[in-house]
Amino acid sequence: MLTAIADVLRAIGSAIATVVTLPFRAVARLFGGVSDTAHGRH
């Protein structure tokens, strides 16, 4: 029973982590592309 609850919590945690990190990855990629085009390739 406890293992099932742990599995559910782990799944929820991973889903939340994915949803939270996706926007940051998109913003980082956006700023990375902007900085690359502004300063040129290093």
CHARMM internal coordinates of N, CA and C (Angstrom, degrees):
IC EDIT
DIST 1 N 1 CA 1.4568
DIST 1 CA 1 C 1.5418
ANGL 1 N 1 CA 1 C 110.41
DIST 1 C 2 N 1.3435
ANGL 1 CA 1 C 2 N 115.46
DIHE 1 N 1 CA 1 C 2 N -47.77
DIST 2 N 2 CA 1.4615
ANGL 1 C 2 N 2 CA 118.64
DIHE 1 CA 1 C 2 N 2 CA -179.61
DIST 2 CA 2 C 1.5170
ANGL 2 N 2 CA 2 C 111.05
DIHE 1 C 2 N 2 CA 2 C -64.41
DIST 2 C 3 N 1.3238
ANGL 2 CA 2 C 3 N 116.94
DIHE 2 N 2 CA 2 C 3 N -36.11
DIST 3 N 3 CA 1.4678
ANGL 2 C 3 N 3 CA 119.40
DIHE 2 CA 2 C 3 N 3 CA 179.73
DIST 3 CA 3 C 1.5151
ANGL 3 N 3 CA 3 C 110.66
DIHE 2 C 3 N 3 CA 3 C -65.44
DIST 3 C 4 N 1.3270
ANGL 3 CA 3 C 4 N 116.95
DIHE 3 N 3 CA 3 C 4 N -36.31
DIST 4 N 4 CA 1.4676
ANGL 3 C 4 N 4 CA 120.34
DIHE 3 CA 3 C 4 N 4 CA 179.18
DIST 4 CA 4 C 1.5227
ANGL 4 N 4 CA 4 C 109.59
DIHE 3 C 4 N 4 CA 4 C -65.16
DIST 4 C 5 N 1.3358
ANGL 4 CA 4 C 5 N 116.06
DIHE 4 N 4 CA 4 C 5 N -43.14
DIST 5 N 5 CA 1.4647
ANGL 4 C 5 N 5 CA 119.97
DIHE 4 CA 4 C 5 N 5 CA 178.93
DIST 5 CA 5 C 1.5273
ANGL 5 N 5 CA 5 C 109.49
DIHE 4 C 5 N 5 CA 5 C -63.74
DIST 5 C 6 N 1.3225
ANGL 5 CA 5 C 6 N 116.95
DIHE 5 N 5 CA 5 C 6 N -41.52
DIST 6 N 6 CA 1.4592
ANGL 5 C 6 N 6 CA 120.69
DIHE 5 CA 5 C 6 N 6 CA 179.50
DIST 6 CA 6 C 1.5273
ANGL 6 N 6 CA 6 C 110.07
DIHE 5 C 6 N 6 CA 6 C -62.44
DIST 6 C 7 N 1.3375
ANGL 6 CA 6 C 7 N 117.01
DIHE 6 N 6 CA 6 C 7 N -40.68
DIST 7 N 7 CA 1.4632
ANGL 6 C 7 N 7 CA 120.36
DIHE 6 CA 6 C 7 N 7 CA 179.50
DIST 7 CA 7 C 1.5212
ANGL 7 N 7 CA 7 C 110.55
DIHE 6 C 7 N 7 CA 7 C -63.22
DIST 7 C 8 N 1.3483
ANGL 7 CA 7 C 8 N 116.36
DIHE 7 N 7 CA 7 C 8 N -41.66
DIST 8 N 8 CA 1.4670
ANGL 7 C 8 N 8 CA 120.08
DIHE 7 CA 7 C 8 N 8 CA -179.86
DIST 8 CA 8 C 1.5306
ANGL 8 N 8 CA 8 C 110.09
DIHE 7 C 8 N 8 CA 8 C -64.52
DIST 8 C 9 N 1.3230
ANGL 8 CA 8 C 9 N 116.07
DIHE 8 N 8 CA 8 C 9 N -45.29
DIST 9 N 9 CA 1.4682
ANGL 8 C 9 N 9 CA 119.67
DIHE 8 CA 8 C 9 N 9 CA -179.78
DIST 9 CA 9 C 1.5161
ANGL 9 N 9 CA 9 C 110.30
DIHE 8 C 9 N 9 CA 9 C -63.21
DIST 9 C 10 N 1.3376
ANGL 9 CA 9 C 10 N 116.54
DIHE 9 N 9 CA 9 C 10 N -38.49
DIST 10 N 10 CA 1.4621
ANGL 9 C 10 N 10 CA 120.01
DIHE 9 CA 9 C 10 N 10 CA -179.82
DIST 10 CA 10 C 1.5289
ANGL 10 N 10 CA 10 C 110.01
DIHE 9 C 10 N 10 CA 10 C -65.46
DIST 10 C 11 N 1.3331
ANGL 10 CA 10 C 11 N 116.36
DIHE 10 N 10 CA 10 C 11 N -41.00
DIST 11 N 11 CA 1.4608
ANGL 10 C 11 N 11 CA 120.27
DIHE 10 CA 10 C 11 N 11 CA 179.77
DIST 11 CA 11 C 1.5257
ANGL 11 N 11 CA 11 C 110.32
DIHE 10 C 11 N 11 CA 11 C -64.90
DIST 11 C 12 N 1.3277
ANGL 11 CA 11 C 12 N 116.33
DIHE 11 N 11 CA 11 C 12 N -42.42
DIST 12 N 12 CA 1.4647
ANGL 11 C 12 N 12 CA 120.49
DIHE 11 CA 11 C 12 N 12 CA 179.26
DIST 12 CA 12 C 1.5260
ANGL 12 N 12 CA 12 C 110.10
DIHE 11 C 12 N 12 CA 12 C -63.94
DIST 12 C 13 N 1.3403
ANGL 12 CA 12 C 13 N 115.31
DIHE 12 N 12 CA 12 C 13 N -42.88
DIST 13 N 13 CA 1.4626
ANGL 12 C 13 N 13 CA 119.45
DIHE 12 CA 12 C 13 N 13 CA -179.95
DIST 13 CA 13 C 1.5147
ANGL 13 N 13 CA 13 C 111.65
DIHE 12 C 13 N 13 CA 13 C -61.91
DIST 13 C 14 N 1.3244
ANGL 13 CA 13 C 14 N 116.84
DIHE 13 N 13 CA 13 C 14 N -43.41
DIST 14 N 14 CA 1.4633
ANGL 13 C 14 N 14 CA 120.11
DIHE 13 CA 13 C 14 N 14 CA -179.82
DIST 14 CA 14 C 1.5204
ANGL 14 N 14 CA 14 C 110.60
DIHE 13 C 14 N 14 CA 14 C -65.56
DIST 14 C 15 N 1.3300
ANGL 14 CA 14 C 15 N 116.99
DIHE 14 N 14 CA 14 C 15 N -38.81
DIST 15 N 15 CA 1.4682
ANGL 14 C 15 N 15 CA 120.62
DIHE 14 CA 14 C 15 N 15 CA 179.79
DIST 15 CA 15 C 1.5286
ANGL 15 N 15 CA 15 C 109.87
DIHE 14 C 15 N 15 CA 15 C -64.93
DIST 15 C 16 N 1.3279
ANGL 15 CA 15 C 16 N 116.44
DIHE 15 N 15 CA 15 C 16 N -43.63
DIST 16 N 16 CA 1.4683
ANGL 15 C 16 N 16 CA 120.32
DIHE 15 CA 15 C 16 N 16 CA 179.15
DIST 16 CA 16 C 1.5233
ANGL 16 N 16 CA 16 C 109.76
DIHE 15 C 16 N 16 CA 16 C -63.78
DIST 16 C 17 N 1.3406
ANGL 16 CA 16 C 17 N 116.47
DIHE 16 N 16 CA 16 C 17 N -42.52
DIST 17 N 17 CA 1.4591
ANGL 16 C 17 N 17 CA 120.22
DIHE 16 CA 16 C 17 N 17 CA -179.91
DIST 17 CA 17 C 1.5233
ANGL 17 N 17 CA 17 C 110.32
DIHE 16 C 17 N 17 CA 17 C -60.85
DIST 17 C 18 N 1.3286
ANGL 17 CA 17 C 18 N 116.60
DIHE 17 N 17 CA 17 C 18 N -41.82
DIST 18 N 18 CA 1.4622
ANGL 17 C 18 N 18 CA 120.30
DIHE 17 CA 17 C 18 N 18 CA -179.85
DIST 18 CA 18 C 1.5240
ANGL 18 N 18 CA 18 C 110.88
DIHE 17 C 18 N 18 CA 18 C -63.73
DIST 18 C 19 N 1.3362
ANGL 18 CA 18 C 19 N 115.89
DIHE 18 N 18 CA 18 C 19 N -45.91
DIST 19 N 19 CA 1.4677
ANGL 18 C 19 N 19 CA 119.90
DIHE 18 CA 18 C 19 N 19 CA -179.12
DIST 19 CA 19 C 1.5170
ANGL 19 N 19 CA 19 C 111.24
DIHE 18 C 19 N 19 CA 19 C -64.38
DIST 19 C 20 N 1.3400
ANGL 19 CA 19 C 20 N 116.82
DIHE 19 N 19 CA 19 C 20 N -36.01
DIST 20 N 20 CA 1.4601
ANGL 19 C 20 N 20 CA 120.38
DIHE 19 CA 19 C 20 N 20 CA -177.59
DIST 20 CA 20 C 1.5205
ANGL 20 N 20 CA 20 C 111.36
DIHE 19 C 20 N 20 CA 20 C -74.92
DIST 20 C 21 N 1.3340
ANGL 20 CA 20 C 21 N 116.69
DIHE 20 N 20 CA 20 C 21 N -38.17
DIST 21 N 21 CA 1.4682
ANGL 20 C 21 N 21 CA 119.34
DIHE 20 CA 20 C 21 N 21 CA -174.73
DIST 21 CA 21 C 1.5318
ANGL 21 N 21 CA 21 C 112.56
DIHE 20 C 21 N 21 CA 21 C -81.29
DIST 21 C 22 N 1.3276
ANGL 21 CA 21 C 22 N 117.74
DIHE 21 N 21 CA 21 C 22 N -25.10
DIST 22 N 22 CA 1.4640
ANGL 21 C 22 N 22 CA 119.28
DIHE 21 CA 21 C 22 N 22 CA -177.65
DIST 22 CA 22 C 1.5324
ANGL 22 N 22 CA 22 C 112.72
DIHE 21 C 22 N 22 CA 22 C -58.97
DIST 22 C 23 N 1.3301
ANGL 22 CA 22 C 23 N 119.65
DIHE 22 N 22 CA 22 C 23 N -48.51
DIST 23 N 23 CA 1.4782
ANGL 22 C 23 N 23 CA 119.03
DIHE 22 CA 22 C 23 N 23 CA 179.16
DIST 23 CA 23 C 1.5237
ANGL 23 N 23 CA 23 C 111.99
DIHE 22 C 23 N 23 CA 23 C -60.77
DIST 23 C 24 N 1.3516
ANGL 23 CA 23 C 24 N 116.46
DIHE 23 N 23 CA 23 C 24 N -38.73
DIST 24 N 24 CA 1.4607
ANGL 23 C 24 N 24 CA 118.99
DIHE 23 CA 23 C 24 N 24 CA -179.72
DIST 24 CA 24 C 1.5176
ANGL 24 N 24 CA 24 C 110.30
DIHE 23 C 24 N 24 CA 24 C -65.48
DIST 24 C 25 N 1.3422
ANGL 24 CA 24 C 25 N 116.92
DIHE 24 N 24 CA 24 C 25 N -38.44
DIST 25 N 25 CA 1.4618
ANGL 24 C 25 N 25 CA 119.97
DIHE 24 CA 24 C 25 N 25 CA 178.06
DIST 25 CA 25 C 1.5256
ANGL 25 N 25 CA 25 C 109.82
DIHE 24 C 25 N 25 CA 25 C -64.29
DIST 25 C 26 N 1.3310
ANGL 25 CA 25 C 26 N 116.55
DIHE 25 N 25 CA 25 C 26 N -41.16
DIST 26 N 26 CA 1.4634
ANGL 25 C 26 N 26 CA 119.87
DIHE 25 CA 25 C 26 N 26 CA -179.20
DIST 26 CA 26 C 1.5248
ANGL 26 N 26 CA 26 C 110.16
DIHE 25 C 26 N 26 CA 26 C -64.93
DIST 26 C 27 N 1.3384
ANGL 26 CA 26 C 27 N 116.69
DIHE 26 N 26 CA 26 C 27 N -42.66
DIST 27 N 27 CA 1.4640
ANGL 26 C 27 N 27 CA 120.24
DIHE 26 CA 26 C 27 N 27 CA 179.83
DIST 27 CA 27 C 1.5203
ANGL 27 N 27 CA 27 C 110.10
DIHE 26 C 27 N 27 CA 27 C -65.88
DIST 27 C 28 N 1.3340
ANGL 27 CA 27 C 28 N 116.77
DIHE 27 N 27 CA 27 C 28 N -42.05
DIST 28 N 28 CA 1.4645
ANGL 27 C 28 N 28 CA 120.30
DIHE 27 CA 27 C 28 N 28 CA 179.82
DIST 28 CA 28 C 1.5200
ANGL 28 N 28 CA 28 C 110.35
DIHE 27 C 28 N 28 CA 28 C -62.39
DIST 28 C 29 N 1.3410
ANGL 28 CA 28 C 29 N 116.00
DIHE 28 N 28 CA 28 C 29 N -41.81
DIST 29 N 29 CA 1.4621
ANGL 28 C 29 N 29 CA 119.79
DIHE 28 CA 28 C 29 N 29 CA 179.63
DIST 29 CA 29 C 1.5378
ANGL 29 N 29 CA 29 C 109.33
DIHE 28 C 29 N 29 CA 29 C -66.19
DIST 29 C 30 N 1.3396
ANGL 29 CA 29 C 30 N 116.50
DIHE 29 N 29 CA 29 C 30 N -39.28
DIST 30 N 30 CA 1.4597
ANGL 29 C 30 N 30 CA 120.31
DIHE 29 CA 29 C 30 N 30 CA -179.43
DIST 30 CA 30 C 1.5187
ANGL 30 N 30 CA 30 C 110.40
DIHE 29 C 30 N 30 CA 30 C -63.77
DIST 30 C 31 N 1.3400
ANGL 30 CA 30 C 31 N 116.73
DIHE 30 N 30 CA 30 C 31 N -50.13
DIST 31 N 31 CA 1.4548
ANGL 30 C 31 N 31 CA 120.43
DIHE 30 CA 30 C 31 N 31 CA 179.65
DIST 31 CA 31 C 1.5182
ANGL 31 N 31 CA 31 C 110.76
DIHE 30 C 31 N 31 CA 31 C -65.15
DIST 31 C 32 N 1.3363
ANGL 31 CA 31 C 32 N 116.83
DIHE 31 N 31 CA 31 C 32 N -35.23
DIST 32 N 32 CA 1.4596
ANGL 31 C 32 N 32 CA 120.31
DIHE 31 CA 31 C 32 N 32 CA 178.18
DIST 32 CA 32 C 1.5203
ANGL 32 N 32 CA 32 C 110.19
DIHE 31 C 32 N 32 CA 32 C -62.50
DIST 32 C 33 N 1.3265
ANGL 32 CA 32 C 33 N 117.44
DIHE 32 N 32 CA 32 C 33 N -43.39
DIST 33 N 33 CA 1.4574
ANGL 32 C 33 N 33 CA 120.93
DIHE 32 CA 32 C 33 N 33 CA 179.30
DIST 33 CA 33 C 1.5141
ANGL 33 N 33 CA 33 C 110.84
DIHE 32 C 33 N 33 CA 33 C -66.62
DIST 33 C 34 N 1.3329
ANGL 33 CA 33 C 34 N 116.97
DIHE 33 N 33 CA 33 C 34 N -38.94
DIST 34 N 34 CA 1.4612
ANGL 33 C 34 N 34 CA 120.48
DIHE 33 CA 33 C 34 N 34 CA -179.93
DIST 34 CA 34 C 1.5186
ANGL 34 N 34 CA 34 C 110.08
DIHE 33 C 34 N 34 CA 34 C -65.85
DIST 34 C 35 N 1.3350
ANGL 34 CA 34 C 35 N 116.91
DIHE 34 N 34 CA 34 C 35 N -44.61
DIST 35 N 35 CA 1.4636
ANGL 34 C 35 N 35 CA 119.94
DIHE 34 CA 34 C 35 N 35 CA -179.59
DIST 35 CA 35 C 1.5224
ANGL 35 N 35 CA 35 C 110.35
DIHE 34 C 35 N 35 CA 35 C -65.65
DIST 35 C 36 N 1.3340
ANGL 35 CA 35 C 36 N 117.03
DIHE 35 N 35 CA 35 C 36 N -37.23
DIST 36 N 36 CA 1.4626
ANGL 35 C 36 N 36 CA 120.19
DIHE 35 CA 35 C 36 N 36 CA 179.43
DIST 36 CA 36 C 1.5293
ANGL 36 N 36 CA 36 C 110.24
DIHE 35 C 36 N 36 CA 36 C -64.41
DIST 36 C 37 N 1.3306
ANGL 36 CA 36 C 37 N 117.29
DIHE 36 N 36 CA 36 C 37 N -44.07
DIST 37 N 37 CA 1.4632
ANGL 36 C 37 N 37 CA 119.78
DIHE 36 CA 36 C 37 N 37 CA -178.92
DIST 37 CA 37 C 1.5282
ANGL 37 N 37 CA 37 C 110.92
DIHE 36 C 37 N 37 CA 37 C -72.02
DIST 37 C 38 N 1.3244
ANGL 37 CA 37 C 38 N 117.67
DIHE 37 N 37 CA 37 C 38 N -30.29
DIST 38 N 38 CA 1.4641
ANGL 37 C 38 N 38 CA 120.53
DIHE 37 CA 37 C 38 N 38 CA -177.66
DIST 38 CA 38 C 1.5168
ANGL 38 N 38 CA 38 C 111.06
DIHE 37 C 38 N 38 CA 38 C -76.75
DIST 38 C 39 N 1.3239
ANGL 38 CA 38 C 39 N 117.13
DIHE 38 N 38 CA 38 C 39 N -42.94
DIST 39 N 39 CA 1.4636
ANGL 38 C 39 N 39 CA 120.61
DIHE 38 CA 38 C 39 N 39 CA -176.00
DIST 39 CA 39 C 1.5233
ANGL 39 N 39 CA 39 C 112.82
DIHE 38 C 39 N 39 CA 39 C -99.28
DIST 39 C 40 N 1.3184
ANGL 39 CA 39 C 40 N 115.91
DIHE 39 N 39 CA 39 C 40 N -9.24
DIST 40 N 40 CA 1.4580
ANGL 39 C 40 N 40 CA 118.32
DIHE 39 CA 39 C 40 N 40 CA -178.30
DIST 40 CA 40 C 1.5304
ANGL 40 N 40 CA 40 C 110.23
DIHE 39 C 40 N 40 CA 40 C 82.84
DIST 40 C 41 N 1.3342
ANGL 40 CA 40 C 41 N 115.80
DIHE 40 N 40 CA 40 C 41 N 173.93
DIST 41 N 41 CA 1.4670
ANGL 40 C 41 N 41 CA 119.40
DIHE 40 CA 40 C 41 N 41 CA -179.44
DIST 41 CA 41 C 1.5121
ANGL 41 N 41 CA 41 C 110.60
DIHE 40 C 41 N 41 CA 41 C -75.54
DIST 41 C 42 N 1.3079
ANGL 41 CA 41 C 42 N 116.87
DIHE 41 N 41 CA 41 C 42 N 138.25
DIST 42 N 42 CA 1.4707
ANGL 41 C 42 N 42 CA 121.72
DIHE 41 CA 41 C 42 N 42 CA -179.91
DIST 42 CA 42 C 1.5170
ANGL 42 N 42 CA 42 C 108.99
DIHE 41 C 42 N 42 CA 42 C -89.37
END
COOR INIT
IC SEED 1 N 1 CA 1 C
IC BUILD
